[in-house]
Amino acid sequence: MKTVWTKGLDEEHSSEMRTAFLQGTLVRERIIEIINEKINTSRKERITKDAYETPNWGFKQADACGYERAMQELISIFTV
């Protein structure tokens, strides 16, 4: 469990958060599946032929990479 879940909480709430996090395995796994689906959809859109025909291609690629990086960070937060 990442410390971001308990950062800034007092000991009682921190303990409750740890318990809730560990009990929420099914929900966390489903959230990770949803995020992975979003990553895959974004990748498919990024590599279409139409995507290369825009003059802003570099900016779109940078944005897509940033989006994927953020989604991967979320996955790491939900992973034990």
Biopython code that builds the backbone (N, CA, C, O; Angstrom):
import numpy as np
from Bio.PDB.StructureBuilder import StructureBuilder

atoms = [
    (1, "MET", "N", (0.843, -1.179, 0.000)),
    (1, "MET", "CA", (0.000, 0.000, 0.000)),
    (1, "MET", "C", (0.888, 1.243, 0.000)),
    (1, "MET", "O", (1.798, 1.365, 0.820)),
    (2, "LYS", "N", (0.624, 2.136, -0.898)),
    (2, "LYS", "CA", (1.391, 3.380, -1.008)),
    (2, "LYS", "C", (1.053, 4.308, 0.158)),
    (2, "LYS", "O", (-0.077, 4.333, 0.645)),
    (3, "THR", "N", (2.040, 5.055, 0.587)),
    (3, "THR", "CA", (1.847, 5.964, 1.717)),
    (3, "THR", "C", (0.909, 7.124, 1.396)),
    (3, "THR", "O", (0.419, 7.795, 2.305)),
    (4, "VAL", "N", (0.656, 7.364, 0.109)),
    (4, "VAL", "CA", (-0.253, 8.440, -0.272)),
    (4, "VAL", "C", (-1.638, 8.240, 0.358)),
    (4, "VAL", "O", (-2.351, 9.210, 0.614)),
    (5, "TRP", "N", (-2.009, 6.997, 0.603)),
    (5, "TRP", "CA", (-3.318, 6.700, 1.192)),
    (5, "TRP", "C", (-3.440, 7.190, 2.627)),
    (5, "TRP", "O", (-4.539, 7.517, 3.077)),
    (6, "THR", "N", (-2.341, 7.244, 3.342)),
    (6, "THR", "CA", (-2.411, 7.616, 4.765)),
    (6, "THR", "C", (-1.732, 8.949, 5.058)),
    (6, "THR", "O", (-1.747, 9.408, 6.200)),
    (7, "LYS", "N", (-1.147, 9.565, 4.064)),
    (7, "LYS", "CA", (-0.448, 10.831, 4.254)),
    (7, "LYS", "C", (-1.395, 11.892, 4.798)),
    (7, "LYS", "O", (-2.464, 12.136, 4.239)),
    (8, "GLY", "N", (-0.985, 12.512, 5.891)),
    (8, "GLY", "CA", (-1.765, 13.586, 6.482)),
    (8, "GLY", "C", (-2.887, 13.131, 7.412)),
    (8, "GLY", "O", (-3.588, 13.965, 7.985)),
    (9, "LEU", "N", (-3.065, 11.827, 7.567)),
    (9, "LEU", "CA", (-4.111, 11.316, 8.456)),
    (9, "LEU", "C", (-3.544, 11.061, 9.847)),
    (9, "LEU", "O", (-2.369, 10.728, 10.003)),
    (10, "ASP", "N", (-4.394, 11.220, 10.849)),
    (10, "ASP", "CA", (-3.949, 10.858, 12.195)),
    (10, "ASP", "C", (-3.886, 9.333, 12.286)),
    (10, "ASP", "O", (-4.329, 8.636, 11.374)),
    (11, "GLU", "N", (-3.340, 8.822, 13.375)),
    (11, "GLU", "CA", (-3.095, 7.382, 13.503)),
    (11, "GLU", "C", (-4.382, 6.560, 13.390)),
    (11, "GLU", "O", (-4.390, 5.503, 12.759)),
    (12, "GLU", "N", (-5.457, 7.039, 13.994)),
    (12, "GLU", "CA", (-6.727, 6.299, 13.954)),
    (12, "GLU", "C", (-7.256, 6.199, 12.517)),
    (12, "GLU", "O", (-7.613, 5.116, 12.054)),
    (13, "HIS", "N", (-7.302, 7.327, 11.828)),
    (13, "HIS", "CA", (-7.796, 7.315, 10.452)),
    (13, "HIS", "C", (-6.837, 6.567, 9.521)),
    (13, "HIS", "O", (-7.264, 5.930, 8.558)),
    (14, "SER", "N", (-5.558, 6.649, 9.816)),
    (14, "SER", "CA", (-4.571, 5.921, 9.030)),
    (14, "SER", "C", (-4.794, 4.414, 9.147)),
    (14, "SER", "O", (-4.728, 3.690, 8.154)),
    (15, "SER", "N", (-5.055, 3.958, 10.347)),
    (15, "SER", "CA", (-5.326, 2.545, 10.577)),
    (15, "SER", "C", (-6.606, 2.105, 9.872)),
    (15, "SER", "O", (-6.653, 1.033, 9.269)),
    (16, "GLU", "N", (-7.641, 2.937, 9.951)),
    (16, "GLU", "CA", (-8.906, 2.636, 9.268)),
    (16, "GLU", "C", (-8.707, 2.581, 7.750)),
    (16, "GLU", "O", (-9.288, 1.736, 7.069)),
    (17, "MET", "N", (-7.883, 3.487, 7.235)),
    (17, "MET", "CA", (-7.626, 3.516, 5.798)),
    (17, "MET", "C", (-6.888, 2.253, 5.360)),
    (17, "MET", "O", (-7.208, 1.684, 4.316)),
    (18, "ARG", "N", (-5.913, 1.812, 6.137)),
    (18, "ARG", "CA", (-5.186, 0.581, 5.803)),
    (18, "ARG", "C", (-6.148, -0.606, 5.745)),
    (18, "ARG", "O", (-6.098, -1.415, 4.818)),
    (19, "THR", "N", (-7.012, -0.695, 6.733)),
    (19, "THR", "CA", (-7.986, -1.784, 6.780)),
    (19, "THR", "C", (-8.923, -1.723, 5.573)),
    (19, "THR", "O", (-9.158, -2.737, 4.916)),
    (20, "ALA", "N", (-9.453, -0.544, 5.283)),
    (20, "ALA", "CA", (-10.376, -0.385, 4.161)),
    (20, "ALA", "C", (-9.676, -0.704, 2.837)),
    (20, "ALA", "O", (-10.263, -1.330, 1.954)),
    (21, "PHE", "N", (-8.426, -0.273, 2.706)),
    (21, "PHE", "CA", (-7.672, -0.539, 1.485)),
    (21, "PHE", "C", (-7.512, -2.041, 1.274)),
    (21, "PHE", "O", (-7.744, -2.542, 0.174)),
    (22, "LEU", "N", (-7.125, -2.748, 2.304)),
    (22, "LEU", "CA", (-6.912, -4.188, 2.197)),
    (22, "LEU", "C", (-8.221, -4.946, 1.963)),
    (22, "LEU", "O", (-8.221, -5.988, 1.307)),
    (23, "GLN", "N", (-9.313, -4.442, 2.486)),
    (23, "GLN", "CA", (-10.607, -5.095, 2.296)),
    (23, "GLN", "C", (-11.216, -4.787, 0.930)),
    (23, "GLN", "O", (-12.143, -5.467, 0.491)),
    (24, "GLY", "N", (-10.703, -3.778, 0.273)),
    (24, "GLY", "CA", (-11.267, -3.362, -1.009)),
    (24, "GLY", "C", (-10.577, -3.980, -2.211)),
    (24, "GLY", "O", (-10.529, -3.362, -3.274)),
    (25, "THR", "N", (-10.049, -5.169, -2.068)),
    (25, "THR", "CA", (-9.296, -5.804, -3.154)),
    (25, "THR", "C", (-10.111, -5.911, -4.442)),
    (25, "THR", "O", (-9.613, -5.575, -5.516)),
    (26, "LEU", "N", (-11.332, -6.366, -4.346)),
    (26, "LEU", "CA", (-12.171, -6.544, -5.531)),
    (26, "LEU", "C", (-12.387, -5.217, -6.258)),
    (26, "LEU", "O", (-12.288, -5.154, -7.483)),
    (27, "VAL", "N", (-12.679, -4.174, -5.512)),
    (27, "VAL", "CA", (-12.913, -2.856, -6.115)),
    (27, "VAL", "C", (-11.625, -2.325, -6.737)),
    (27, "VAL", "O", (-11.646, -1.799, -7.850)),
    (28, "ARG", "N", (-10.512, -2.458, -6.032)),
    (28, "ARG", "CA", (-9.239, -1.987, -6.570)),
    (28, "ARG", "C", (-8.859, -2.730, -7.852)),
    (28, "ARG", "O", (-8.381, -2.117, -8.807)),
    (29, "GLU", "N", (-9.070, -4.043, -7.874)),
    (29, "GLU", "CA", (-8.763, -4.814, -9.076)),
    (29, "GLU", "C", (-9.629, -4.369, -10.255)),
    (29, "GLU", "O", (-9.154, -4.289, -11.388)),
    (30, "ARG", "N", (-10.883, -4.084, -9.983)),
    (30, "ARG", "CA", (-11.788, -3.626, -11.047)),
    (30, "ARG", "C", (-11.367, -2.247, -11.539)),
    (30, "ARG", "O", (-11.392, -1.993, -12.743)),
    (31, "ILE", "N", (-10.987, -1.363, -10.646)),
    (31, "ILE", "CA", (-10.519, -0.031, -11.043)),
    (31, "ILE", "C", (-9.289, -0.164, -11.946)),
    (31, "ILE", "O", (-9.183, 0.532, -12.956)),
    (32, "ILE", "N", (-8.370, -1.046, -11.586)),
    (32, "ILE", "CA", (-7.172, -1.266, -12.401)),
    (32, "ILE", "C", (-7.553, -1.793, -13.779)),
    (32, "ILE", "O", (-6.965, -1.374, -14.777)),
    (33, "GLU", "N", (-8.517, -2.695, -13.858)),
    (33, "GLU", "CA", (-8.986, -3.199, -15.151)),
    (33, "GLU", "C", (-9.546, -2.065, -16.005)),
    (33, "GLU", "O", (-9.250, -1.974, -17.197)),
    (34, "ILE", "N", (-10.352, -1.205, -15.397)),
    (34, "ILE", "CA", (-10.947, -0.075, -16.116)),
    (34, "ILE", "C", (-9.854, 0.860, -16.636)),
    (34, "ILE", "O", (-9.902, 1.301, -17.784)),
    (35, "ILE", "N", (-8.884, 1.156, -15.797)),
    (35, "ILE", "CA", (-7.790, 2.039, -16.215)),
    (35, "ILE", "C", (-7.014, 1.403, -17.369)),
    (35, "ILE", "O", (-6.664, 2.087, -18.330)),
    (36, "ASN", "N", (-6.744, 0.105, -17.280)),
    (36, "ASN", "CA", (-6.032, -0.570, -18.364)),
    (36, "ASN", "C", (-6.827, -0.530, -19.668)),
    (36, "ASN", "O", (-6.245, -0.402, -20.745)),
    (37, "GLU", "N", (-8.145, -0.639, -19.579)),
    (37, "GLU", "CA", (-8.985, -0.533, -20.777)),
    (37, "GLU", "C", (-8.846, 0.860, -21.391)),
    (37, "GLU", "O", (-8.774, 0.998, -22.612)),
    (38, "LYS", "N", (-8.808, 1.875, -20.560)),
    (38, "LYS", "CA", (-8.658, 3.245, -21.044)),
    (38, "LYS", "C", (-7.290, 3.442, -21.701)),
    (38, "LYS", "O", (-7.182, 4.113, -22.728)),
    (39, "ILE", "N", (-6.260, 2.864, -21.114)),
    (39, "ILE", "CA", (-4.920, 2.939, -21.710)),
    (39, "ILE", "C", (-4.924, 2.278, -23.082)),
    (39, "ILE", "O", (-4.401, 2.842, -24.043)),
    (40, "ASN", "N", (-5.505, 1.099, -23.180)),
    (40, "ASN", "CA", (-5.544, 0.378, -24.460)),
    (40, "ASN", "C", (-6.325, 1.146, -25.517)),
    (40, "ASN", "O", (-5.919, 1.190, -26.679)),
    (41, "THR", "N", (-7.430, 1.744, -25.129)),
    (41, "THR", "CA", (-8.221, 2.548, -26.070)),
    (41, "THR", "C", (-7.404, 3.739, -26.557)),
    (41, "THR", "O", (-7.401, 4.051, -27.747)),
    (42, "SER", "N", (-6.720, 4.394, -25.645)),
    (42, "SER", "CA", (-5.892, 5.540, -26.005)),
    (42, "SER", "C", (-4.773, 5.126, -26.959)),
    (42, "SER", "O", (-4.484, 5.838, -27.920)),
    (43, "ARG", "N", (-4.147, 3.991, -26.702)),
    (43, "ARG", "CA", (-3.069, 3.503, -27.583)),
    (43, "ARG", "C", (-3.597, 3.218, -28.986)),
    (43, "ARG", "O", (-2.951, 3.562, -29.976)),
    (44, "LYS", "N", (-4.774, 2.587, -29.073)),
    (44, "LYS", "CA", (-5.349, 2.274, -30.378)),
    (44, "LYS", "C", (-5.638, 3.546, -31.168)),
    (44, "LYS", "O", (-5.389, 3.602, -32.372)),
    (45, "GLU", "N", (-6.162, 4.563, -30.494)),
    (45, "GLU", "CA", (-6.454, 5.831, -31.159)),
    (45, "GLU", "C", (-5.165, 6.518, -31.604)),
    (45, "GLU", "O", (-5.124, 7.162, -32.652)),
    (46, "ARG", "N", (-4.124, 6.374, -30.803)),
    (46, "ARG", "CA", (-2.860, 7.058, -31.074)),
    (46, "ARG", "C", (-2.163, 6.512, -32.317)),
    (46, "ARG", "O", (-1.426, 7.241, -32.981)),
    (47, "ILE", "N", (-2.386, 5.246, -32.637)),
    (47, "ILE", "CA", (-1.649, 4.658, -33.764)),
    (47, "ILE", "C", (-2.472, 4.521, -35.040)),
    (47, "ILE", "O", (-2.039, 3.859, -35.983)),
    (48, "THR", "N", (-3.635, 5.126, -35.083)),
    (48, "THR", "CA", (-4.410, 5.090, -36.320)),
    (48, "THR", "C", (-3.718, 5.948, -37.381)),
    (48, "THR", "O", (-2.992, 6.886, -37.052)),
    (49, "LYS", "N", (-3.944, 5.625, -38.640)),
    (49, "LYS", "CA", (-3.328, 6.387, -39.729)),
    (49, "LYS", "C", (-3.769, 7.844, -39.713)),
    (49, "LYS", "O", (-2.987, 8.742, -40.025)),
    (50, "ASP", "N", (-5.019, 8.071, -39.351)),
    (50, "ASP", "CA", (-5.530, 9.448, -39.308)),
    (50, "ASP", "C", (-4.765, 10.303, -38.304)),
    (50, "ASP", "O", (-4.629, 11.513, -38.487)),
    (51, "ALA", "N", (-4.272, 9.677, -37.254)),
    (51, "ALA", "CA", (-3.566, 10.425, -36.221)),
    (51, "ALA", "C", (-2.294, 11.070, -36.748)),
    (51, "ALA", "O", (-1.864, 12.104, -36.236)),
    (52, "TYR", "N", (-1.695, 10.474, -37.760)),
    (52, "TYR", "CA", (-0.431, 10.985, -38.299)),
    (52, "TYR", "C", (-0.616, 12.159, -39.252)),
    (52, "TYR", "O", (0.350, 12.843, -39.589)),
    (53, "GLU", "N", (-1.829, 12.394, -39.683)),
    (53, "GLU", "CA", (-2.066, 13.416, -40.695)),
    (53, "GLU", "C", (-2.333, 14.805, -40.130)),
    (53, "GLU", "O", (-2.620, 15.730, -40.889)),
    (54, "THR", "N", (-2.248, 14.963, -38.859)),
    (54, "THR", "CA", (-2.475, 16.269, -38.252)),
    (54, "THR", "C", (-1.144, 17.001, -38.064)),
    (54, "THR", "O", (-0.140, 16.377, -37.718)),
    (55, "PRO", "N", (-1.127, 18.294, -38.284)),
    (55, "PRO", "CA", (0.118, 19.044, -38.090)),
    (55, "PRO", "C", (0.527, 19.112, -36.607)),
    (55, "PRO", "O", (1.674, 19.421, -36.287)),
    (56, "ASN", "N", (-0.393, 18.831, -35.745)),
    (56, "ASN", "CA", (-0.116, 18.852, -34.303)),
    (56, "ASN", "C", (0.234, 17.466, -33.776)),
    (56, "ASN", "O", (0.090, 17.205, -32.581)),
    (57, "TRP", "N", (0.689, 16.580, -34.647)),
    (57, "TRP", "CA", (0.947, 15.194, -34.280)),
    (57, "TRP", "C", (1.845, 15.091, -33.046)),
    (57, "TRP", "O", (1.547, 14.325, -32.129)),
    (58, "GLY", "N", (2.930, 15.848, -33.013)),
    (58, "GLY", "CA", (3.859, 15.782, -31.888)),
    (58, "GLY", "C", (3.196, 16.145, -30.571)),
    (58, "GLY", "O", (3.442, 15.506, -29.548)),
    (59, "PHE", "N", (2.362, 17.164, -30.597)),
    (59, "PHE", "CA", (1.660, 17.564, -29.381)),
    (59, "PHE", "C", (0.671, 16.499, -28.934)),
    (59, "PHE", "O", (0.523, 16.231, -27.741)),
    (60, "LYS", "N", (-0.008, 15.895, -29.912)),
    (60, "LYS", "CA", (-0.962, 14.829, -29.585)),
    (60, "LYS", "C", (-0.248, 13.628, -28.991)),
    (60, "LYS", "O", (-0.744, 13.010, -28.049)),
    (61, "GLN", "N", (0.920, 13.295, -29.540)),
    (61, "GLN", "CA", (1.689, 12.171, -29.007)),
    (61, "GLN", "C", (2.161, 12.471, -27.589)),
    (61, "GLN", "O", (2.090, 11.610, -26.712)),
    (62, "ALA", "N", (2.637, 13.680, -27.367)),
    (62, "ALA", "CA", (3.090, 14.066, -26.026)),
    (62, "ALA", "C", (1.937, 14.003, -25.032)),
    (62, "ALA", "O", (2.100, 13.532, -23.906)),
    (63, "ASP", "N", (0.778, 14.479, -25.457)),
    (63, "ASP", "CA", (-0.398, 14.428, -24.593)),
    (63, "ASP", "C", (-0.779, 12.990, -24.279)),
    (63, "ASP", "O", (-1.091, 12.664, -23.134)),
    (64, "ALA", "N", (-0.756, 12.131, -25.291)),
    (64, "ALA", "CA", (-1.111, 10.723, -25.089)),
    (64, "ALA", "C", (-0.125, 10.037, -24.148)),
    (64, "ALA", "O", (-0.518, 9.227, -23.307)),
    (65, "CYS", "N", (1.153, 10.364, -24.294)),
    (65, "CYS", "CA", (2.164, 9.780, -23.397)),
    (65, "CYS", "C", (1.941, 10.251, -21.960)),
    (65, "CYS", "O", (2.057, 9.464, -21.021)),
    (66, "GLY", "N", (1.623, 11.522, -21.791)),
    (66, "GLY", "CA", (1.340, 12.050, -20.453)),
    (66, "GLY", "C", (0.110, 11.410, -19.839)),
    (66, "GLY", "O", (0.090, 11.105, -18.646)),
    (67, "TYR", "N", (-0.917, 11.207, -20.656)),
    (67, "TYR", "CA", (-2.136, 10.547, -20.195)),
    (67, "TYR", "C", (-1.827, 9.135, -19.719)),
    (67, "TYR", "O", (-2.267, 8.716, -18.648)),
    (68, "GLU", "N", (-1.063, 8.403, -20.534)),
    (68, "GLU", "CA", (-0.737, 7.032, -20.166)),
    (68, "GLU", "C", (0.125, 6.989, -18.909)),
    (68, "GLU", "O", (-0.071, 6.129, -18.050)),
    (69, "ARG", "N", (1.062, 7.896, -18.802)),
    (69, "ARG", "CA", (1.902, 7.955, -17.607)),
    (69, "ARG", "C", (1.050, 8.211, -16.350)),
    (69, "ARG", "O", (1.278, 7.601, -15.306)),
    (70, "ALA", "N", (0.088, 9.101, -16.461)),
    (70, "ALA", "CA", (-0.803, 9.385, -15.328)),
    (70, "ALA", "C", (-1.651, 8.164, -14.974)),
    (70, "ALA", "O", (-1.849, 7.864, -13.797)),
    (71, "MET", "N", (-2.147, 7.465, -15.988)),
    (71, "MET", "CA", (-2.935, 6.260, -15.736)),
    (71, "MET", "C", (-2.083, 5.182, -15.062)),
    (71, "MET", "O", (-2.564, 4.475, -14.176)),
    (72, "GLN", "N", (-0.821, 5.054, -15.479)),
    (72, "GLN", "CA", (0.080, 4.076, -14.854)),
    (72, "GLN", "C", (0.341, 4.460, -13.399)),
    (72, "GLN", "O", (0.453, 3.587, -12.538)),
    (73, "GLU", "N", (0.437, 5.748, -13.122)),
    (73, "GLU", "CA", (0.624, 6.191, -11.749)),
    (73, "GLU", "C", (-0.590, 5.834, -10.891)),
    (73, "GLU", "O", (-0.446, 5.412, -9.744)),
    (74, "LEU", "N", (-1.782, 6.006, -11.455)),
    (74, "LEU", "CA", (-2.984, 5.607, -10.723)),
    (74, "LEU", "C", (-2.993, 4.119, -10.432)),
    (74, "LEU", "O", (-3.352, 3.697, -9.333)),
    (75, "ILE", "N", (-2.599, 3.324, -11.414)),
    (75, "ILE", "CA", (-2.525, 1.880, -11.192)),
    (75, "ILE", "C", (-1.586, 1.568, -10.043)),
    (75, "ILE", "O", (-1.889, 0.720, -9.203)),
    (76, "SER", "N", (-0.454, 2.242, -9.997)),
    (76, "SER", "CA", (0.501, 1.982, -8.914)),
    (76, "SER", "C", (-0.069, 2.372, -7.554)),
    (76, "SER", "O", (0.273, 1.754, -6.545)),
    (77, "ILE", "N", (-0.915, 3.367, -7.509)),
    (77, "ILE", "CA", (-1.542, 3.768, -6.245)),
    (77, "ILE", "C", (-2.543, 2.723, -5.772)),
    (77, "ILE", "O", (-2.697, 2.505, -4.571)),
    (78, "PHE", "N", (-3.222, 2.078, -6.712)),
    (78, "PHE", "CA", (-4.215, 1.076, -6.341)),
    (78, "PHE", "C", (-3.628, -0.324, -6.121)),
    (78, "PHE", "O", (-4.331, -1.239, -5.692)),
    (79, "THR", "N", (-2.347, -0.476, -6.416)),
    (79, "THR", "CA", (-1.691, -1.777, -6.262)),
    (79, "THR", "C", (-1.075, -1.894, -4.875)),
    (79, "THR", "O", (-0.531, -0.930, -4.335)),
    (80, "VAL", "N", (-1.170, -3.098, -4.309)),
    (80, "VAL", "CA", (-0.591, -3.326, -2.975)),
    (80, "VAL", "C", (0.904, -3.305, -3.064)),
    (80, "VAL", "O", (1.585, -3.478, -2.053)),
]
sb = StructureBuilder()
sb.init_structure("model")
sb.init_model(0)
sb.init_chain("A")
sb.init_seg("    ")
for serial, (resi, resn, name, xyz) in enumerate(atoms, 1):
    if name == "N":
        sb.init_residue(resn, " ", resi, " ")
    sb.init_atom(name, np.array(xyz, "f"), 0.0, 1.0, " ", f" {name:<3s}", serial, name[0])
structure = sb.get_structure()
